[in-house]
Structures are given as structure tokens and as C-alpha cells.
């Protein structure tokens, strides 16, 4: 019997998924991208997860394969220990608010003929914050591994964050925000998530006079790269705000570097300079790193989490 794990990196727009072998390596031809269906009804979202798990299992050529677990990198707020979503009011996954996802998914997987035959007796479903898993994976295989202390951020539909000290997540310590989350901290007239995110960029586009039909981050990046002054200002202002937002956390935690991932890094040349300038203006020095494919690191983090949970179960016996 050969053990495999299915990993999902769940975002507001897309789900990136892969199958990992026992060594934590991505099985060839299993790295796939699907729509997240985050605005769908509860039953449709749950059925979508089960369908994707079945599809990924069927992609494993090994006839002796057994699935030992599924790991979800999921945005917060979320009760990761119990698998309950508390996402609400941010235009994604509203229909699964307070739903016990682990229990609901296990029940459906047990009824699925493909999955039921392949799941091991110790099959488990684990959840963790997507930014936390990105950070763990970055320490294992990416940019964070060369630094003693790191703030890791993922910027997309929201602002994810995690604080690493010696490769370990710091969630409850005086020098970091609760859970290592910055998204809900006060910033300007609202909270960080409303500014350092996709909707933050769209807000800046509106302020720069873009028409409603033009409010698209990809379009803004294309225009900025083509020399459009308004679009350039949007990303300069975004970078300046990101740098300003980071200052208090950098001063408190004292990281060697900030590692940035997420959809926003596709446009890194448009805003990284502004982040550096903002940090210098506040007399803060820290290395800035970017990771082009956030999901590869997140998958590595999920693999590590599944292994940790497995060891915990074995010790408890």
C-alpha cells in the first residue's frame, strides 16, 4: 500500500490542488486549478470539494494507492482545530458560515464509492490558515528558510499573515498579533484587509478616477506596465500603504525579512519599490522577498501539517 495526500489551497476565486506522495512531492499531472465556487450555496460548495477529491484520486496511476488524508489551506476567520468556517461579509464562502466542514465532508466522502475504497483507516481531514501553511512551506522549501525570523504575507482577496521564529509559527506571544493575523487590525478608516487586498486596489482605482467598467486589478497592472500614470499611482499608493501597515509589526517582532506571496506578486515590480520607500520613511530596515508560486509552498506546508497530525495520533495511542 502506497500512501498519498490530497491538498487544496482554497482562495476566493480559485482552488489550487495537487496530490502528494509519502515524501511530500507533487505527483506528476495532479497540479490543477479550479474555480472555487465561493459564492455558491452550501451543498454546491461541499459537493465541489468531494468531486475534486475524487478527480484527484483518479489521477493517481498507482493501483495500490491509499489516501491517508486531505489538507485544506483555508482563509480565515476559521476554527482550524474543529474545521468550522466563520467567513462572512467578505464576498466569499458566506453560505458555509458556521458549517462544520470536517464532519460534513467526511460524511460525503464515506458515501462516495471511489473515495471509500481508497481512504485508509486513519484517514483524516485537516485545516489550517492558508498564510500559516504558506509560511511553513516557505521555511521548508522557500525564501523564509534562510532567515531566523520572518513575517509571511499572502495578498489576494484579503491580507493573510503568519509570523515565523526559527521555523515555528508564533500565534500567541506579546510581540505578534493574536493568531499571527494582521487582516483585522485597525488601519486608516477601517482594517488592514480593506486596504491591502484586491478590493483595496479597486478602491484606489476609484479614487484615481477609473470608470466602474475598468475596475479590474489585472487591467490596472497592464495599464501601469504600459505607462498609464493613473494606474502607476494606484500601485505606488498601494505599496506605500502596505509599507506603512507593516511598520508596527516589524518594530514589535523584529523580523529579518518579509516574504510576500499571493496573486499580487504577479505585479511586484509595480509596488515593491514603494514598500521599500515607505519603510525607509519610517526608519525601518528589513529584507523583502517574493514567492511567485504561493501554492507550491502552501502544499509543502499542508504536507508537514498532515505528518504532524499523524504523529500526534500515534503518540496518543
Secondary structure, DSSP 8 states (H G I E B T S, - for coil): -EEEEEEEEE-SSEEEEEEE-TTS-B-TT--EEEE--TTS-HHHHHHHHHHHHHHHHHT---TTEEEEEEEEEE-SSEETTTTEE---SSSSSGGGTT-BHHHHHHHHHHH-HHHHHHEEEEEEEEEEEHHHHHHHHHHHHSGGGG-SEEEEEEESSSEEEEEEETTEE--SSTTS-GGG--TTSEETTEEGGGTSSHHHHHHHHHHTT--GGG--HHHHHHHHHTT-HHHHHHHHHHHHHHHHHHHHHHHHH--SEEEEESGGGGGGGGTHHHHHHHHHHTT---EEEE-S-HHHHHHHHHHHHHHHHHHHHHHH-
